[in-house]
Amino acid sequence: MSASCIFLPDIPAVRADECLYSWLGHLIRRNCIAPARLAAVTLLGARYRTLSPDLPTGLSHLQALLGERSPMQHSRQWIDEATLYPYHRPFLNAARDDVLTSWMLTESAHGGRLKALMGRLANRFGAYPTLRYCPACVTADLNTSGISYWRRSWLLPDVDFCLTHNARLTVHAAPTRPSNPFWAYGVPCIPPADACYVDAPSSAMRKFCELSTALLTANLPAVNGGSLVRCYRERALAEGYGSSTGRLYTSRLADAVAARFDDFSGFEHRDRLLSGGVRPFPWLRTILQKPDVAVHPICHILLIGHLFQSIDAWQEAFKAQATSSADFGWRYGARAATCGTARPYLTAPELLDVSLSCKAAANKLGINTATVVAHRKENGVQVSTRSHLRVRAVEPSIIQDLRAGQPLAGVAQANRVSMATVCRILRSHGDISEARRESIRKRQETSAKAKWTAAVAAAASSTAARRAAPDAYSWLYRNLPDWLRSNSHAPLRLNTLQCRRQRVDWHARDLTLKAAIEALTETLVASGSSERRSAYRLLRLLRAQNLMIRSRHKLPNSYDALVECVETEAMWRDRRLKLAATHLEAIGEPLTVARLSKLANINWTYRDWIRDWVTAFTRSDDSVTP
């Protein structure tokens, strides 16, 4: 059935917030298009195209098929009003947005690559949406129009509540690929019994649901990654998450985001958001430091919710920032595309405005203070030396923290200075290092003693205590062995009284190793081994590599025997050629260069050398075939 000859007598209207997946399901069932694969091929125009709930493709073909009867005015309107692409688009650059939009409209062979290019696969937030629905909304739809439909807001990632009825959404299908990807499932008319209840969401979860829905309905365009990061940084610095020099404290901002959303309690991907090991929240650092890397909208929404509290406020702040720096040719994290010099030419009026300090201009533009200083000096603007009054004010506190053995990063963050300032103060005061080492040692001693005492009290033996607190045992064993012995179970024995080591008789060992080398060489010769008798092979078979390497000067006889028994490359080739020649004579074959080279496993590049060897071996040039 071709697209030109299909007849669709009933084309339903697109309801508010209805996704294309739901609308296609109603269209297929009303017009009785079967089977399901034929329906998908007919409507979307590709042989292997499936019905995707969130990011469908083939929209230009669908618009051309419907023609004037289409509920949308153009094919791009399907993307804006019936898919989840507006939820992702604000955080994609313009070039990637053009490619993805063209794939959704026209390309038939790139549907499976959409989510890979968007970063949905690498972010590990799940590539296929969860089919959820609100039982109260379904009941209301059935009472008013007699039919229900899938809403886009139900399919948003991590959105688990219906804001209209303040009820938890019911999961209809898990986020896995369906058994029949060509069929559009309908919303259940009779929800399960355990789904008919109202569960009020927490304030953090409700805030996240409101932000996600507002982002979807705002239908924002794609923006430049550098401009987006600059907007985040300006607001974060204004909220006090940076130093006086314009440096942003990412860890402090991450803790505040987690606290704002109750440590992501109730989120489906809570473990993914909290992961990161030593440096938690790697997604936040990716957003602020790598603007060209695609990050899941969930991460952007959390940051926007904390810094701006709403999508509208974020949009207004972004527009204001873009207007104030419209002539500012700088892209955060990368050089300007129109500039080929080492530093792009900056044209922002704030750079040469002497009424603004260098730090104030840098904070307003979202760049480094050193960049502003360098630009002003190049243009002849007098720049006064930087004042260190604030550093002098907090220097006693820094010295006290360093003496107490606090981590350097913690000292810098607590006093709101840079790591370079902390390291400079540590180097300039010689007595701090010794006091710092002593404080760290006392802290380690106190911690190790407490752990070991608790382990001994809970364990039945010293071995069990050692297994329970291995780090404490190791520290005490190295530093306080007497205390460890007196505060352990009775049978604990430390290796403090080592057994007396007998002196090594190197002369006897030398003669023994020499005899072993000679005996091994005789065995290898008698066995007719075809491998080369190298020094490494002989020592490896005797398991004496390290002994010869470390104590070679103490084993002169063994070394001389090893030199005598080692077979050079030339000797090894001669032996192989002799064995090959003997074999050929035994079977009555002529001694040709080709036969000898192949049988002795010698590269053909040595054919002249093999010919000379055969000449000397046979004492006759006529017996060799060239």
N, C-alpha and C positions, 0 to 999 in steps of 0.2 A: 504494500500500500504506500503510495508516494504522497508527498506533502501537497501536491497540486490537486489530487483527486479526492482527498479526505473531506468528509462533510461533518461538521460539528453543529448539530441543531441547537444545543443548549450550552451557552458559555456563561458561567456564573460570574458574579461581580466579586471583586477583591474587597474583603471586609477589613475593618480597621486592625492594623498590626498583624494581618494574616501573612504567613510565609508562602513562598511559591510552592513549596513541597505540599502544603495542605491544599492550595488552590488546584494544583495539577491532579491531586487525588480526587477531588470533587468533579473535575472536568472529565477524568477517565471514567469514573463510575456513572456519571449522568449520561454520557454518550456511549456507554457500553463498549469501550475500546478494549479488545482482548486479543492475544494474551498481554501480560504486563510488559514483556520486553518489546513487543511491537508498539505498545503505547508510548514507551520511552523513546524509541527510535523515531516514531512518527512526530512526536511533539518537540523533541529536542534536536533531532537531525543527525545523530551519530550512531553508529552500529553498536558500540559498547558503552554508550553514555548511560549513567544511572541517575536515579532521583536522589539528589543530595538535599538533606534538610536545611543546611546552613549556607552552602556556597555552590549553587547549581551553575551549570554551563549551558551553552547553546541558546542563549536568550534572543539573539538576533534571528535565529531560525524560528523560534516560537512566535516572535512578533510578526515576522513575515507570514507565517502560517495563519495567524489570526486576522491580520490585515486591519481593516477599519473596525472590526468587531472586538478588537483587543481592548481590555479595560485600561491599558496604559497607553500613553500618547507616543512613547518611543521606548526602545529596548533598554536604554540606560535607566529608565524609571523603574524597571523591574529590579535592578540592582539596589537602587536607593530605598525602595519601599517594600520589597518582598524578600530580601536576603539579609544575612548578617554581615555583609561586607562593610556597611557604614560603621559597624562596631570596631573593625580593624583598620579602616582607611586612615584615620587621623595619625596613626603612628607608623605609616609607611611613607617613604619618600616619593616624590613625584614620578621618577622613572619607574620604580617598581609598581606604583599604582597604574601607570599606563599599560604595563605589560599584563598585569593581573586583570585589568578591565577588558583588554582585548581578548584574553583567553576566555573569560566568562561570556563574552559576546559572540565571538566568531570561531576561535580555534576549537577543533574537535579532538585533537590528540594530546592536549595539555591539561585536561581536567584533573588528572591525578597529581599534577605538579603544583597546583595552586597552593595547597597548604604547606608544601615544602618550601616554596619561595617566600611565603609569608612568615616562616619561622615557627609554624604550629607543631611541626614534628620535632624540631630540635629543642623547643622549650619544655617538652615533657609535661604539658598540661592536658594532653589528650587531643587527638585530631578529629574524632567523631563526636557529635553532640549527643547529649542525653535527652531522650524524648520525655518531657515532663508535661503535666497538665494540672490545672486547678479544678477540682470537682465542683466547686461553687460556680466558677465561670461556665463550666459545661452545663450545669443545671440551668443557669440563666439563659444560655444560648438556646437550649432546647425549649424553654418556655416562651421565648420571644420569636425565634425563627424556625425552630424545629430541627436545626442542624448546628453542630459545633465545628470548630476548626482550630488548627494549631496556631498559636501566637508566637511571634518572633521573641518576645520577652521571656517566654517559657524556655527557650532553647539557649539562652545566654549562659556561658560557663560560670559555674559556682553560684548561680542565682537559684535559690531553693525556696523562695517564698513568692506568693502572689500579693502584690501591694494593694490590689483592689479589695480583696476579702481578708487580708492579713492571715492567710492560711498557707500551710506548707504544701508545696507542689508534690504530686504523686508521680513516681517514676513508672513510665509505661514500657520503655525499652532501655536497656543498659547501653553505655557508649561503646558499642562494638558494631562491626559491620553486619547488617542484617543478612539473613539467609537468602532473601530475594531482594536485591538492591534495585530492581526495576519496579517495585510496587510501593505505593505511598500508603502507609497505614493511617487509618482514621482514628480520631479521638474516641476512646471508649465512652459509650453512652451511660453505662452503669459502672461507676468506679468501685473498687474493692471496698469491703466494709471497713477495713482499718484505715482507709484514706479519708473518710468523712469526719474530720475533726479539725479544729482550729488550734493552731500552735503559734502564738505570737512570737515573732523573731526578736532577737536581741537588737539593741540600738545600733551596734556595729554592723550586724548582718543586714538590717534594714537600710542603713546608710549605703552599704555597698550595693544592694539591689537597686536603690534609687539612682545611684551614680551610673550603674551599668545600663539601666533603661534609658536614662537621660542621654547618655553617650550614643546609644543606638538611634534614638529619635532625633538627635541634633543634626545628623547627616552632615558631618563636618568634612572638609576636603583634606587631602594629603598635605602635610607640612614638611618643611625642611628639618632634618634631624638636629642640626646645629641650633636653629632658632628655638626648637622645642626644649633642648637642654638649657639654653640660655634663659628661657622663661622659668624653668624649674630652679636654676641656680639663683636667679635674682630673688625669687620669693623665699627660698631657703635661707639665703643670707639675710634677707630682711626679717625673717622670723627668729634669727639668732642662732642658726646652725653653722656658723662659720667663725673664723678668727678675725682679728682686726686687720690682717693683711689680705683678706678676701679668700682665704682657704676654706673649703667646705668640709665639715666634719661628717663624713658619710655614716660612720658608726652611730653617732648621736642621732642623726636623722632617721636611721633604720630603727633604732630603739623607739623613737617617738611614733613612727608609722605603726609598729607592732602594738604599742600601747593604745593608740587611737582605735585600732580594730580588735582589741581584746585578744591579742596574740593569735588572731585568725581563728578563734574558736568557732566551730561549726562550719568552717570552709571545707569544701570537698578536697581541695589540694593544699591543705594546711602543711603537711609534711614537706611538700615541694617548696612552699614559700619560706619555711623556716630552715631549709637545708643550707649547707654551705661550709660545715666543718669549722676550722679555726676562724675564718672570716665569713660570718653569716650574711645572708641577704646578697648573694652575688648578683641577682637580677637588678638590684638598686644601683650597684656600681656599674653594671653594664649600661643602664639607662643614662647615667651621668657622665660616663667616661667613653662610651663607644656609641655615638649617636647613629652610626650607620648599621648597627646590628639590630635585627628585628627582635623585639621583646613582646611577650604576650600582653594584650590589653589589660588583663587583670592587674599586672604589676603597675602599669601607668595609672589605672583607676585608683589603686591604693595610694599612690603618691599624690595624685590630684586631690583625692578626698582629704588627705591630711593638710596639704599646703593651701588649697583653695576652697575646700568644703563643698563645692558644687561645680558642675560642668559649665554653667553659664559664667560663673566668676573666673574660672580658668580661661574660657574663651575671651572674655573681656580683657583679662590681663595679657593674654597672648597678642590680641589685637593692639593694645596700647604699646606693648614692647616692640612689636613689628613696626608700628608707626613712628616711634621715637628713633628707631635705628634703621629707617628705610634706606638711607644712603650709606649705611655702615657695611662695608664689604668684607666682613669677617665671618668665618664659619667655625664654630667651636670644635676643637679636636682635629681640624684639617685646614689646609691652606685654601685660600680663595681660588676658585676655578679659573678666574680671569687674570691671575697674577702668576708670574713665573719667578719672582725674586725670592730671597730667603725669608723675608717677612712681608706679607701683603701690605699694600698701601692703604692706610686707614684714612677715611674721610669723615668720620663722625665729628660733629662740632664740639662734643664734650672733650675731645682729646686736647684741644688747644684753648679750652676755656679756663683762664687762670683763676676764675672765681671758685672753681672746683679743685679740690686737692687730687693728687694722683690716685689715692685710694678710693675717693668718692667717685671719680670718673671710671675707674676700673670696675667698681661694684655696679655702677649703673649700666655699663656696657657688657658686663659678664666676662671680662678678660683679666689677665694677670696685671698686677700693678707695675711690674718691671717693663711690660710692653708700653704702657702709657709713659713711663719715665723716659724710655729710650726714644719714643716718638717725639716727645717734647724737646729733648736735648737736640735731636736732629734738626728740629725747626727753630732752634735758637731761643726757646723758652727757658728761663732760669728756673731750675728745680733745686729747692733747698734740700739739705741732707736730711735723711729720715731720723726722726726723734725716737729714742729708745726709753722714753720716760716710763711707758707702761711696763716694759721689760724690767726696768730697775725697780718698779713698785712691787712686782711679783717675784723678783729674784730670791728674796729670803724664803718664800714659800717653796720655790723650786728646789733650793738647796736643802731645805728640810725634808722634802719628799725624796730627794736623791739619797740623802743620808739614811732615810728609813728603808731604802731598798725597793722602792716602788718601781714598776716597769716604766721605761722611758716614754712609751706611747701614752700610758696613763698619766704621767706627769705633764706631758704636753697638752693633753686634752683637759685635764683638770685646771690648768692655769691658763688655758686658751692662748698658747704660744705654739710655735712650730717645733718640730723635732730638731731642726738645726740649732735653734736657740738653746734647747735643753742640752744637746751634745756639746755646744760651745761652753756653757757654764760648767759642765762636768769636766771638760778638759782643762779649763782655766783654774780650777781649784784642786790642787793636788791632794789635799787631805780628804776630799769627798770620796774618792775611789776606795780608799782603805776602809773608811766608815761604812760605805755602801756594801762592800764585800762582807764585812763583819755582820751587818744587819741581815743580809741575805742568808749568811750561814746560820745565824741564830734562828731565823724563821724556818729554815730547812731542818735544823736540829729539833726545834719544838714540834714541827709537824711529823717528823720521823718518829720521835719518841711517843707521841700521842697515838699514831697509827699502830706502832709495834705493841704498845701496852694494850690497846683494844684488841689486837689480833691474838695476843697471848691469853688474854682473859676469855676470849671466845673459843679458842682452839684447845684441843686435848693434848697436843704435843708441839714441840718446836717445829717439826716438819710441816704440820698443818698451819701453824702461824706464819711460817715462811711462805707458804703458798698463798695465804690470804693477803699478805702485805709484802710482796717481793721488793718494791721500790724502797720501802722503809728499811727492810733488812739489808739491802745493798748499801744504802747510805751509812747506816750504823756500823756495818761490817768494815767499811773503809775508814770511817772517822772515829767511831767510839766503840771499839771492840770490847773493852772492859765493861762498859755500861750494858752492852748487848748481852754479855755472858751473865751478868748479875741479874738481869731483868728478863730471863728466859726460863724455860723449863729445865729441869736438872740435866737431862742427857745431852744438852746442846754442846757440841764440840766445834770449836773454831780451828781453822787451819793456821793458827799462829805458831805452833811448834811443828815446823816442817821437818820431815825426815832428812837426815843427813845424806847429802848427795856424794856418791863416790866419785873420785876423780876419773876422768875418761883416759884410758890408755890409747892414745891416738896412734902410736906405732903399731899396736896389735890390730886396731881397727883398719889402719891403712893396708896392712898385709892381707887381712881378711877380705877387704873390698877388692884388692888387686887379684886375688885368687878367684873371687867370684866373677870378675870381669873376664878373665882368661877362660874360665870354665864355660861361661855363657857363650863366648865367642866360638869355642870349639863345638859346642852343641849346635849352634846355628849353622856353622860350616858343614857339619856332618849331616844335618837334616836337609841341606840343599835349599834353604829358604831363599826366595827370590827377592825379598825386601832388602833394602840397603841397611847395613849395619852402621847407623849413625850414633853419635854420642848420646843424643836424646833418647833413642830407642833402647840402647843398652842400659842407661841409667833408669829409664822408666820401667823396664822389666825387672831391674833389681830394686826399684823403689828407693833410689838414692839420689834423686835430682837435687832436692834441697840440701842434702848433706854435702854434695860436691860443690854446689853454688856457694854455700856459706863457709865451708871449711876446706876450701881447695888448697890453701897454703899448708894445711896440716896433713894432707894426703898426697905427698909427692909421688910415691910409688904407684898409687891407684891412678893418678893423672897420667903418668907415663904409660901405663898399661892401656889406658883408655885411648891415648893417641895412637898407640901401635895397633890396636884392634879396630879402630874406626876405618870405615871404607869410604874413600872419596867418590865423587861423582864419576870420574874417569874409570876408577877401579870397578865401580858398580856396572857401568856400561860394558866394560870388557868381560865381566863375568856373565852378564846376560847374553852377550853375543856368543861367547864360548858355549854356553848351554844350548843356545839356538842352533849354532853350527853343528854341534854334536848330535842334536835331534834330527836335523836335516840329513846328515850323513847316514844316520841309522835307518831312516826310511827311504834312502836312495834319491832324495831330491837335490837338485843343484843349489849351490850356495849363491843365490842372487841377492842383490842389495835390497830389493823389494821384500823378498821372503824374510830376510834377516831383520829388516826394520819392523815388519809387522809381527813376527814371532817374538822378538826381543822387546817389543813395545817401546821403540825408540822413534822419536819424531823424524819425519822425512827430511827435515832441514839438515840433519846430520848425515845425509847420504854420501857425501864426499869422504867424511871421516870413516863411515862404515866400509866404503870401497877400499880405503887404505888399510883398514884392519883386515879385511878378507885377503888382500894381497899378501900381507905379512903372515896370515894364518895358513894360506894354501901354498905360498911360495911360487905362485903362477898367476900371471895376469889373464891368461886365456880362459881360466875356469870361472871367471866372474862375468855374468851377463849384465850389460849396462841397462 
